[in-house]
Amino acid sequence: MLVHLLLNLTNVLVLNMRQTPKDIAIIGSGLIGSLLAIYLRRLGHKITVFDRRPDIRTIEFSGRSINLAMSDRGWKTLAEVGIEKDIKEIAIPLYKRAMHVNNKPVYFQNYGKEGEAIWSISRGLLNRKMIDLAENEGAIFRFNEKVWDIDLPDARLYTGATEKGEWKAYDYDIVFGCDGAFSRIRHKMQRRSRFDYSQDFIDVGYKELTIPSKDDGTHKLDKNSFHIWPRGKFMFIAMPNLDGSFTCTLFLPFEGEISFESIKSKPQAKDFFKTYFPDVIGEMDNLSEEFFKNPTSAMVTMKCYPWTYWDKVALVGDSAHAIVPFYGQGMNAGFEDITILNKLIAKHGDEWEQIFQEYQATRKPDADAIAELSYRNFVEMSSKTADPGFILQKKIEKLFAKKHPEKWIPAYSRVTFSDQPYSDALFIGDEQEKIMKQIMQIPDIETKWDSVEVEEKILELLNQG
């Protein structure tokens, strides 16, 4: 631990010697904005964080959150500034999926190798903690101050109470847009010529619900599992919290025969859960009230380019690459943006335009790759995880990977338990899937899945590639 801290301190000292302090604004006090503030303060920059919302530490949570799944990429970014231990204190490791299939006992699927886990963290708790840590570093937060416009060439911000009211101007050296999928900073960048932008809403929405703790404060379900109720075109998930409760999320089409639109009353909500999630309805004390109290929210994939403007403005996190949450990588990808920026700052020093150019060129392919992987994983989680053929395929892959770890790393492990580029995970995963399609066509694969014949066939196909 001492060596780790000394290395971090050495990195910071080297960076400080190579960079001239700047007056920097960060728009958005969420996870990405607050962590970026910590990084930039460590480098000696003056940091002001603007947010149109109230201080999250002073308000009740809104019922719009999906618990976060911190994986290796996220932990790496936190470790670089020495706050990994602080965050693990509010996280719970999840070593496996718990699959709840109707009329079958719950069964478990390990995520990776022995000891590998994703970590469940309440978004609200983490955001509060990160703001505290950023303030401790000296970052200034300006809550309830809405940024309406930015003069890109001068990095000048305009804030005010209303869009058509009186505005106040602030001049900065650099502005980072960390204000989410509907970023005000990106909105201004979109008006420029040759700015590419697309957004794609999926027809599935989500609603947050709760499984409360037992009377003694313990969890009603296994606390070290990610619980999934796969039902084809929709699903229900549950992730544990420190207080013994579970934050649950219902993913359901907005419209159609089985949809949020079709559930119009409390009795209908109860009937829906009795029909499709009978093993959990008894654990949800306030199902009917929460169902109609908490909002139904949409999910969007947003892509754009470029992410930067000269040496003045850069987009980080969801403002540059919002993705659907089904791989649990939205936060991790945003944190990794910061890791890449940090490396480039160490490489280029005061050359901010060069830092920004290399940052966007490096990250864009990986952002597009994790967007694709995240969308695909919804199909896997809602449909395939309960399919016998899919389960058998994963058993074959796991056995082969155990015997030949240098030849086969599953796509999920590349994404979740490594920091290899997302684009590599997508490409190699597609190549592996081509091989497995051939393997699953072997006659009587159900009885010979763990045979030498199957192992040698995979090796043969890998050599052909």
C-alpha positions as CSV (number, residue, x, y, z in Angstrom):
1,M,0.0,0.0,0.0
2,L,2.8,2.4,0.9
3,V,4.6,1.7,-2.5
4,H,1.2,2.3,-4.3
5,L,0.8,5.7,-2.5
6,L,4.3,6.7,-3.2
7,L,3.9,5.9,-6.9
8,N,0.7,8.0,-7.1
9,L,2.5,10.9,-5.4
10,T,5.4,10.6,-7.8
11,N,3.0,10.7,-10.8
12,V,1.3,13.8,-9.4
13,L,4.6,15.6,-8.8
14,V,5.8,14.8,-12.3
15,L,2.6,16.1,-13.8
16,N,2.7,19.3,-11.7
17,M,6.2,20.0,-13.0
18,R,5.0,19.6,-16.6
19,Q,1.8,21.5,-16.5
20,T,1.0,25.2,-16.0
21,P,-2.0,25.7,-13.6
22,K,-5.2,26.6,-15.4
23,D,-8.5,28.0,-14.4
24,I,-10.9,25.2,-15.4
25,A,-14.6,24.8,-15.3
26,I,-16.4,21.4,-15.1
27,I,-20.1,21.3,-16.1
28,G,-21.9,18.6,-14.1
29,S,-21.3,17.5,-10.5
30,G,-22.1,13.8,-11.2
31,L,-19.7,10.9,-10.9
32,I,-17.6,11.9,-13.9
33,G,-17.5,15.6,-13.1
34,S,-16.6,15.1,-9.5
35,L,-13.9,12.5,-10.2
36,L,-12.4,14.7,-12.9
37,A,-12.3,17.6,-10.4
38,I,-10.2,15.4,-8.1
39,Y,-7.8,14.5,-10.8
40,L,-7.3,18.1,-12.0
41,R,-7.0,19.5,-8.5
42,R,-4.2,17.0,-7.9
43,L,-2.5,18.5,-10.9
44,G,-2.6,21.9,-9.4
45,H,-5.4,23.4,-11.5
46,K,-8.1,25.7,-10.1
47,I,-11.5,23.9,-10.5
48,T,-15.0,25.2,-10.4
49,V,-17.9,22.7,-10.9
50,F,-21.3,24.0,-12.1
51,D,-24.5,22.1,-11.8
52,R,-28.0,23.2,-12.5
53,R,-29.4,20.8,-9.9
54,P,-29.3,21.2,-6.1
55,D,-26.5,19.6,-4.1
56,I,-27.3,15.8,-4.1
57,R,-26.1,15.7,-0.5
58,T,-29.1,17.8,0.6
59,I,-31.9,16.1,-1.2
60,E,-33.8,12.8,-1.2
61,F,-33.0,10.4,-4.0
62,S,-35.3,10.7,-7.0
63,G,-36.2,7.0,-7.8
64,R,-34.5,7.2,-11.2
65,S,-31.3,5.3,-10.3
66,I,-30.0,1.9,-11.4
67,N,-27.4,0.7,-8.9
68,L,-23.9,1.0,-10.4
69,A,-21.7,-2.0,-11.2
70,M,-18.1,-1.0,-10.6
71,S,-15.6,-3.2,-12.5
72,D,-11.9,-3.2,-13.0
73,R,-11.8,-0.1,-15.3
74,G,-13.5,2.0,-12.6
75,W,-11.4,0.7,-9.8
76,K,-8.2,1.4,-11.8
77,T,-9.2,5.0,-12.2
78,L,-10.0,5.4,-8.5
79,A,-6.8,3.7,-7.5
80,E,-4.8,6.2,-9.6
81,V,-5.8,9.0,-7.2
82,G,-5.8,6.8,-4.1
83,I,-9.5,6.8,-3.3
84,E,-10.3,3.1,-4.2
85,K,-10.3,2.1,-0.5
86,D,-12.8,5.0,0.3
87,I,-15.2,3.8,-2.3
88,K,-15.0,0.1,-1.5
89,E,-16.3,0.9,1.9
90,I,-19.7,1.7,0.3
91,A,-19.7,-1.2,-2.2
92,I,-20.7,-4.8,-2.1
93,P,-18.9,-7.5,-4.3
94,L,-21.1,-9.6,-6.5
95,Y,-19.4,-12.8,-7.6
96,K,-22.2,-14.3,-9.6
97,R,-25.5,-14.0,-11.3
98,A,-28.5,-15.4,-9.5
99,M,-31.0,-16.6,-12.1
100,H,-34.7,-16.6,-11.2
101,V,-36.6,-18.7,-13.8
102,N,-40.2,-19.5,-13.2
103,N,-40.9,-23.0,-11.9
104,K,-37.2,-23.7,-11.4
105,P,-34.9,-23.3,-8.3
106,V,-32.6,-20.3,-8.3
107,Y,-29.3,-21.2,-10.0
108,F,-26.0,-19.3,-10.1
109,Q,-23.6,-18.3,-12.8
110,N,-20.1,-17.1,-11.8
111,Y,-19.0,-13.9,-13.5
112,G,-15.4,-14.8,-13.9
113,K,-12.5,-16.6,-12.2
114,E,-12.5,-17.3,-8.5
115,G,-12.6,-14.1,-6.6
116,E,-13.6,-11.9,-9.6
117,A,-16.5,-9.7,-8.9
118,I,-18.4,-6.6,-10.0
119,W,-19.3,-4.3,-7.1
120,S,-22.8,-2.9,-6.4
121,I,-22.8,0.7,-5.4
122,S,-25.7,3.1,-4.8
123,R,-25.4,5.9,-7.4
124,G,-26.6,8.5,-4.8
125,L,-24.2,7.3,-2.1
126,L,-21.2,7.3,-4.5
127,N,-22.0,10.7,-5.9
128,R,-22.2,12.2,-2.4
129,K,-18.9,10.6,-1.5
130,M,-17.2,11.9,-4.7
131,I,-18.3,15.4,-4.2
132,D,-17.0,15.3,-0.6
133,L,-13.7,14.1,-1.8
134,A,-13.5,16.7,-4.6
135,E,-14.3,19.5,-2.1
136,N,-11.6,18.1,0.2
137,E,-9.2,18.6,-2.7
138,G,-10.2,22.2,-3.0
139,A,-12.7,22.1,-5.9
140,I,-15.4,24.7,-5.7
141,F,-19.0,23.6,-6.4
142,R,-21.7,26.0,-7.7
143,F,-25.0,24.2,-7.3
144,N,-28.4,25.5,-8.6
145,E,-26.5,27.5,-11.3
146,K,-27.6,26.7,-14.8
147,V,-25.2,27.0,-17.7
148,W,-27.2,28.1,-20.7
149,D,-24.5,28.8,-23.3
150,I,-20.8,28.7,-23.9
151,D,-18.6,30.8,-26.2
152,L,-16.3,28.0,-27.4
153,P,-13.3,29.9,-28.7
154,D,-13.0,31.9,-25.4
155,A,-14.2,29.1,-23.0
156,R,-16.7,31.7,-21.6
157,L,-19.8,30.3,-19.8
158,Y,-23.1,32.0,-19.4
159,T,-25.3,31.1,-16.4
160,G,-28.7,32.4,-15.2
161,A,-31.9,31.5,-13.5
162,T,-33.8,31.1,-16.8
163,E,-32.9,30.7,-20.4
164,K,-34.5,34.0,-21.4
165,G,-33.5,35.9,-18.3
166,E,-30.4,37.8,-17.4
167,W,-27.1,35.9,-17.7
168,K,-23.8,36.1,-15.9
169,A,-20.5,35.5,-17.8
170,Y,-17.5,33.5,-16.5
171,D,-14.2,33.3,-18.3
172,Y,-12.1,30.1,-18.1
173,D,-9.0,28.7,-19.7
174,I,-10.6,25.3,-20.3
175,V,-14.2,23.9,-19.9
176,F,-15.0,20.2,-19.6
177,G,-18.6,19.1,-20.4
178,C,-19.5,16.3,-18.0
179,D,-23.2,17.1,-18.0
180,G,-24.7,13.9,-19.3
181,A,-26.5,12.6,-22.3
182,F,-28.4,15.8,-22.9
183,S,-25.3,18.0,-22.3
184,R,-25.7,21.8,-22.7
185,I,-22.0,22.0,-23.7
186,R,-22.4,19.4,-26.5
187,H,-25.6,21.2,-27.6
188,K,-23.5,24.2,-28.5
189,M,-20.9,22.1,-30.2
190,Q,-23.6,20.5,-32.3
191,R,-24.3,23.8,-34.0
192,R,-20.8,23.8,-35.6
193,S,-20.3,22.5,-39.1
194,R,-19.4,18.9,-39.6
195,F,-20.3,17.9,-36.1
196,D,-21.8,14.3,-36.2
197,Y,-24.5,13.5,-33.7
198,S,-27.0,10.7,-33.3
199,Q,-29.3,9.4,-30.6
200,D,-31.2,6.2,-30.5
201,F,-33.9,5.5,-27.8
202,I,-34.8,1.8,-27.3
203,D,-38.4,0.9,-26.9
204,V,-37.8,-0.5,-23.4
205,G,-38.1,1.8,-20.3
206,Y,-37.1,1.2,-16.7
207,K,-38.6,1.8,-13.3
208,E,-36.8,1.6,-10.0
209,L,-38.4,-0.5,-7.2
210,T,-37.2,-1.7,-3.8
211,I,-36.9,-5.0,-1.8
212,P,-36.5,-3.8,1.8
213,S,-34.3,-5.5,4.3
214,K,-35.4,-8.0,6.8
215,D,-36.4,-6.7,10.2
216,D,-32.9,-7.4,11.5
217,G,-31.4,-5.4,8.7
218,T,-30.1,-8.3,6.7
219,H,-30.7,-9.1,3.0
220,K,-33.7,-11.1,1.9
221,L,-31.8,-12.5,-1.1
222,D,-28.2,-13.6,-1.5
223,K,-26.2,-10.3,-1.0
224,N,-23.2,-11.3,-3.2
225,S,-25.2,-11.9,-6.3
226,F,-26.6,-9.9,-9.2
227,H,-30.2,-11.1,-9.3
228,I,-31.9,-11.5,-12.7
229,W,-35.4,-12.5,-13.6
230,P,-35.2,-13.0,-17.4
231,R,-38.5,-13.0,-19.2
232,G,-37.7,-12.6,-22.9
233,K,-38.6,-9.1,-24.0
234,F,-38.5,-7.8,-20.4
235,M,-36.7,-8.5,-17.2
236,F,-36.3,-7.6,-13.5
237,I,-33.0,-7.2,-11.7
238,A,-32.0,-6.6,-8.1
239,M,-28.7,-5.3,-6.7
240,P,-27.8,-5.2,-2.9
241,N,-27.3,-2.1,-0.8
242,L,-25.4,-1.7,2.5
243,D,-28.5,-1.3,4.5
244,G,-29.9,-4.7,3.6
245,S,-32.2,-3.5,0.9
246,F,-32.0,-4.2,-2.8
247,T,-32.4,-1.6,-5.5
248,C,-34.5,-3.3,-8.2
249,T,-35.2,-2.3,-11.8
250,L,-38.0,-3.4,-14.0
251,F,-37.1,-3.2,-17.7
252,L,-40.3,-3.3,-19.7
253,P,-41.5,-2.1,-23.2
254,F,-43.2,1.3,-23.0
255,E,-46.1,0.1,-25.2
256,G,-47.8,-3.2,-26.2
257,E,-49.6,-6.1,-24.6
258,I,-47.1,-6.5,-21.8
259,S,-45.8,-3.0,-21.1
260,F,-45.8,0.0,-18.8
261,E,-48.7,1.4,-20.8
262,S,-50.8,-1.7,-20.1
263,I,-50.4,-1.5,-16.3
264,K,-52.8,1.3,-15.3
265,S,-53.8,0.4,-11.7
266,K,-52.3,-1.0,-8.4
267,P,-54.2,-4.3,-8.8
268,Q,-52.8,-4.7,-12.3
269,A,-49.3,-4.0,-11.0
270,K,-49.7,-6.7,-8.4
271,D,-51.2,-9.2,-10.9
272,F,-48.3,-8.5,-13.3
273,F,-45.7,-9.4,-10.6
274,K,-47.7,-12.4,-9.4
275,T,-47.7,-13.7,-13.0
276,Y,-44.1,-13.1,-14.0
277,F,-42.2,-12.7,-10.8
278,P,-44.1,-14.7,-8.2
279,D,-41.0,-15.6,-6.1
280,V,-40.3,-11.9,-5.3
281,I,-43.7,-10.2,-5.0
282,G,-43.9,-11.3,-1.3
283,E,-40.6,-9.5,-0.5
284,M,-41.7,-6.1,-1.9
285,D,-43.7,-4.4,0.8
286,N,-44.6,-1.2,-1.1
287,L,-44.7,-2.5,-4.7
288,S,-48.0,-0.8,-5.7
289,E,-47.1,2.5,-4.2
290,E,-43.6,2.6,-5.6
291,F,-44.7,1.4,-9.1
292,F,-46.9,4.5,-9.5
293,K,-44.7,6.9,-7.5
294,N,-41.4,6.3,-9.2
295,P,-41.1,7.6,-12.8
296,T,-40.8,5.4,-15.9
297,S,-37.5,6.5,-17.5
298,A,-36.1,6.1,-21.0
299,M,-32.7,4.8,-22.2
300,V,-30.7,6.2,-25.0
301,T,-27.5,5.5,-26.9
302,M,-25.9,8.8,-28.0
303,K,-22.9,9.1,-30.3
304,C,-21.1,12.3,-31.5
305,Y,-17.9,13.5,-32.9
306,P,-15.7,15.5,-32.4
307,W,-15.6,15.6,-28.6
308,T,-13.3,18.6,-28.3
309,Y,-12.9,22.2,-29.5
310,W,-9.4,23.5,-30.0
311,D,-7.6,23.5,-26.6
312,K,-10.6,25.0,-24.9
313,V,-13.4,22.5,-24.5
314,A,-13.8,18.7,-24.1
315,L,-16.7,16.3,-23.5
316,V,-16.2,13.5,-21.0
317,G,-18.5,10.6,-20.1
318,D,-22.1,10.5,-21.1
319,S,-21.9,13.9,-22.8
320,A,-19.7,12.3,-25.4
321,H,-21.0,8.7,-25.5
322,A,-24.1,7.8,-23.5
323,I,-25.0,4.1,-23.6
324,V,-27.7,1.8,-22.3
325,P,-26.9,0.2,-18.9
326,F,-27.0,-3.5,-19.8
327,Y,-23.2,-4.1,-19.6
328,G,-22.9,-2.0,-16.4
329,Q,-20.2,0.0,-18.2
330,G,-21.5,3.6,-18.4
331,M,-19.7,4.8,-15.3
332,N,-16.7,2.6,-15.9
333,A,-16.3,3.9,-19.5
334,G,-16.6,7.5,-18.2
335,F,-14.0,6.9,-15.5
336,E,-11.7,5.3,-18.2
337,D,-12.0,8.5,-20.2
338,I,-10.3,10.2,-17.2
339,T,-7.6,7.6,-17.1
340,I,-6.8,8.2,-20.8
341,L,-6.8,12.0,-20.3
342,N,-4.5,11.6,-17.3
343,K,-2.0,9.5,-19.4
344,L,-2.1,12.1,-22.2
345,I,-1.5,14.9,-19.8
346,A,1.6,13.1,-18.5
347,K,2.7,12.6,-22.2
348,H,2.0,16.1,-23.6
349,G,2.2,18.5,-20.6
350,D,0.9,21.9,-21.5
351,E,-0.1,21.0,-25.1
352,W,-3.8,20.9,-24.4
353,E,-4.9,20.8,-28.0
354,Q,-2.7,17.8,-28.6
355,I,-4.1,16.2,-25.5
356,F,-7.6,16.7,-26.6
357,Q,-7.0,15.5,-30.2
358,E,-5.4,12.3,-29.1
359,Y,-8.0,11.8,-26.4
360,Q,-11.0,11.8,-28.8
361,A,-9.2,9.8,-31.5
362,T,-8.3,7.1,-28.9
363,R,-11.6,6.9,-27.1
364,K,-14.1,7.2,-30.0
365,P,-13.7,3.6,-31.3
366,D,-13.9,2.2,-27.8
367,A,-17.0,4.3,-27.0
368,D,-18.7,3.0,-30.1
369,A,-17.7,-0.6,-29.2
370,I,-19.1,-0.5,-25.7
371,A,-22.3,1.0,-27.0
372,E,-22.8,-2.0,-29.3
373,L,-21.9,-4.4,-26.6
374,S,-24.3,-2.8,-24.1
375,Y,-27.2,-3.1,-26.5
376,R,-26.4,-6.7,-27.2
377,N,-26.2,-7.6,-23.6
378,F,-29.9,-6.7,-23.0
379,V,-30.8,-9.5,-25.4
380,E,-28.4,-11.8,-23.5
381,M,-29.7,-10.9,-20.0
382,S,-33.4,-10.9,-20.8
383,S,-33.5,-13.9,-23.1
384,K,-30.4,-16.0,-23.4
385,T,-29.3,-16.4,-19.8
386,A,-32.3,-18.8,-19.3
387,D,-31.8,-20.7,-22.5
388,P,-30.3,-24.2,-22.1
389,G,-28.2,-23.8,-25.3
390,F,-26.7,-20.5,-24.2
391,I,-25.9,-22.0,-20.7
392,L,-24.2,-25.0,-22.3
393,Q,-22.2,-22.7,-24.7
394,K,-21.0,-20.7,-21.7
395,K,-20.0,-23.9,-19.9
396,I,-17.9,-25.0,-22.9
397,E,-16.3,-21.6,-23.1
398,K,-15.5,-21.5,-19.4
399,L,-13.9,-24.9,-19.5
400,F,-11.8,-24.1,-22.5
401,A,-10.7,-20.8,-21.1
402,K,-9.7,-22.6,-17.9
403,K,-7.5,-25.0,-19.8
404,H,-6.2,-22.4,-22.3
405,P,-6.3,-19.0,-20.6
406,E,-3.7,-17.7,-23.1
407,K,-6.0,-18.5,-26.0
408,W,-9.5,-17.7,-24.8
409,I,-10.7,-14.9,-22.6
410,P,-14.6,-14.5,-22.8
411,A,-15.9,-11.2,-24.0
412,Y,-17.5,-10.4,-20.7
413,S,-14.2,-10.9,-18.9
414,R,-12.4,-8.7,-21.4
415,V,-14.9,-5.9,-20.8
416,T,-15.4,-6.3,-17.0
417,F,-12.2,-7.8,-15.6
418,S,-9.5,-6.1,-17.7
419,D,-8.6,-2.7,-19.2
420,Q,-8.2,-4.0,-22.7
421,P,-9.8,-1.7,-25.3
422,Y,-13.5,-2.1,-25.7
423,S,-13.0,-2.3,-29.4
424,D,-10.8,-5.3,-29.0
425,A,-13.4,-7.0,-26.8
426,L,-16.0,-6.5,-29.5
427,F,-13.9,-7.7,-32.3
428,I,-12.4,-10.8,-30.5
429,G,-15.8,-11.6,-29.0
430,D,-17.4,-11.7,-32.5
431,E,-14.6,-14.0,-33.7
432,Q,-15.1,-16.3,-30.7
433,E,-18.9,-16.3,-31.3
434,K,-18.3,-17.6,-34.9
435,I,-16.2,-20.4,-33.5
436,M,-18.8,-21.3,-30.9
437,K,-21.6,-21.4,-33.5
438,Q,-19.7,-24.2,-35.2
439,I,-19.0,-26.0,-31.9
440,M,-22.7,-25.9,-30.9
441,Q,-23.5,-27.7,-34.2
442,I,-21.5,-30.8,-33.3
443,P,-23.8,-33.8,-33.0
444,D,-24.6,-34.7,-29.4
445,I,-22.8,-31.7,-28.1
446,E,-24.9,-32.0,-24.9
447,T,-23.2,-35.2,-23.9
448,K,-19.7,-34.5,-25.2
449,W,-19.3,-30.8,-24.4
450,D,-16.4,-31.5,-22.0
451,S,-14.6,-34.0,-24.3
452,V,-11.2,-33.9,-25.9
453,E,-12.9,-33.9,-29.2
454,V,-14.6,-30.5,-28.5
455,E,-11.4,-29.0,-27.1
456,E,-9.4,-30.0,-30.1
457,K,-12.0,-28.7,-32.5
458,I,-11.9,-25.2,-30.8
459,L,-8.1,-25.3,-31.0
460,E,-8.3,-26.2,-34.7
461,L,-10.8,-23.3,-35.4
462,L,-8.6,-20.9,-33.5
463,N,-5.6,-21.9,-35.6
464,Q,-7.5,-21.4,-38.8
465,G,-8.3,-17.8,-37.7
